[in-house]
Amino acid sequence: MATQEIRVDESYTSFKNIDCFENACLVIDHMLRVLKNPDNNNAFWEQFVAKIPEAYHTRNAKDDSKEALLYLVCSNSFYISELFENADDDLAMDFLDKCEQECC
């Protein structure tokens, strides 16, 4: 019985051509937009916003070599999802889903 060789490109999906930094930036863009409504903001979100790395504000992935922005989004995706659901913001939820599926 001959064994079929498994090619590396068939055994997993790489991150090639996926901009995880930009995906995380887009989630934060929508989150900050939703938080402009005082009904959506609270002490948790104020603390969260304070943790957004400088790289987000400069929009330079090279400033985020430790991927702090992506980590912030991925490790809080449950809370961000709840925020977007409570705001009934399907577009924001789509960006979060894309970021989670491709990068988290």
MODELLER restraints for C-alpha pairs under 7 A, 6 or more apart:
rsr = mdl.restraints
at = mdl.atoms
rsr.add(forms.Gaussian(group=physical.xy_distance, feature=features.Distance(at['CA:20:A'], at['CA:70:A']), mean=6.98, stdev=0.5))
rsr.add(forms.Gaussian(group=physical.xy_distance, feature=features.Distance(at['CA:20:A'], at['CA:99:A']), mean=6.90, stdev=0.5))
rsr.add(forms.Gaussian(group=physical.xy_distance, feature=features.Distance(at['CA:20:A'], at['CA:103:A']), mean=5.70, stdev=0.5))
rsr.add(forms.Gaussian(group=physical.xy_distance, feature=features.Distance(at['CA:21:A'], at['CA:61:A']), mean=6.12, stdev=0.5))
rsr.add(forms.Gaussian(group=physical.xy_distance, feature=features.Distance(at['CA:21:A'], at['CA:70:A']), mean=6.30, stdev=0.5))
rsr.add(forms.Gaussian(group=physical.xy_distance, feature=features.Distance(at['CA:23:A'], at['CA:99:A']), mean=5.27, stdev=0.5))
rsr.add(forms.Gaussian(group=physical.xy_distance, feature=features.Distance(at['CA:24:A'], at['CA:69:A']), mean=6.54, stdev=0.5))
rsr.add(forms.Gaussian(group=physical.xy_distance, feature=features.Distance(at['CA:24:A'], at['CA:70:A']), mean=5.44, stdev=0.5))
rsr.add(forms.Gaussian(group=physical.xy_distance, feature=features.Distance(at['CA:24:A'], at['CA:73:A']), mean=6.31, stdev=0.5))
rsr.add(forms.Gaussian(group=physical.xy_distance, feature=features.Distance(at['CA:24:A'], at['CA:99:A']), mean=6.36, stdev=0.5))
rsr.add(forms.Gaussian(group=physical.xy_distance, feature=features.Distance(at['CA:25:A'], at['CA:56:A']), mean=6.25, stdev=0.5))
rsr.add(forms.Gaussian(group=physical.xy_distance, feature=features.Distance(at['CA:26:A'], at['CA:95:A']), mean=6.75, stdev=0.5))
rsr.add(forms.Gaussian(group=physical.xy_distance, feature=features.Distance(at['CA:27:A'], at['CA:92:A']), mean=6.81, stdev=0.5))
rsr.add(forms.Gaussian(group=physical.xy_distance, feature=features.Distance(at['CA:27:A'], at['CA:95:A']), mean=5.84, stdev=0.5))
rsr.add(forms.Gaussian(group=physical.xy_distance, feature=features.Distance(at['CA:27:A'], at['CA:96:A']), mean=5.64, stdev=0.5))
rsr.add(forms.Gaussian(group=physical.xy_distance, feature=features.Distance(at['CA:30:A'], at['CA:92:A']), mean=5.58, stdev=0.5))
rsr.add(forms.Gaussian(group=physical.xy_distance, feature=features.Distance(at['CA:34:A'], at['CA:40:A']), mean=6.86, stdev=0.5))
rsr.add(forms.Gaussian(group=physical.xy_distance, feature=features.Distance(at['CA:35:A'], at['CA:41:A']), mean=5.30, stdev=0.5))
rsr.add(forms.Gaussian(group=physical.xy_distance, feature=features.Distance(at['CA:52:A'], at['CA:69:A']), mean=6.60, stdev=0.5))
rsr.add(forms.Gaussian(group=physical.xy_distance, feature=features.Distance(at['CA:53:A'], at['CA:68:A']), mean=6.68, stdev=0.5))
rsr.add(forms.Gaussian(group=physical.xy_distance, feature=features.Distance(at['CA:53:A'], at['CA:69:A']), mean=6.08, stdev=0.5))
rsr.add(forms.Gaussian(group=physical.xy_distance, feature=features.Distance(at['CA:55:A'], at['CA:61:A']), mean=6.38, stdev=0.5))
rsr.add(forms.Gaussian(group=physical.xy_distance, feature=features.Distance(at['CA:55:A'], at['CA:63:A']), mean=5.08, stdev=0.5))
rsr.add(forms.Gaussian(group=physical.xy_distance, feature=features.Distance(at['CA:55:A'], at['CA:64:A']), mean=5.45, stdev=0.5))
rsr.add(forms.Gaussian(group=physical.xy_distance, feature=features.Distance(at['CA:74:A'], at['CA:100:A']), mean=6.73, stdev=0.5))
rsr.add(forms.Gaussian(group=physical.xy_distance, feature=features.Distance(at['CA:74:A'], at['CA:104:A']), mean=5.44, stdev=0.5))
rsr.add(forms.Gaussian(group=physical.xy_distance, feature=features.Distance(at['CA:81:A'], at['CA:93:A']), mean=6.60, stdev=0.5))
rsr.add(forms.Gaussian(group=physical.xy_distance, feature=features.Distance(at['CA:84:A'], at['CA:92:A']), mean=6.35, stdev=0.5))
rsr.add(forms.Gaussian(group=physical.xy_distance, feature=features.Distance(at['CA:84:A'], at['CA:93:A']), mean=5.98, stdev=0.5))
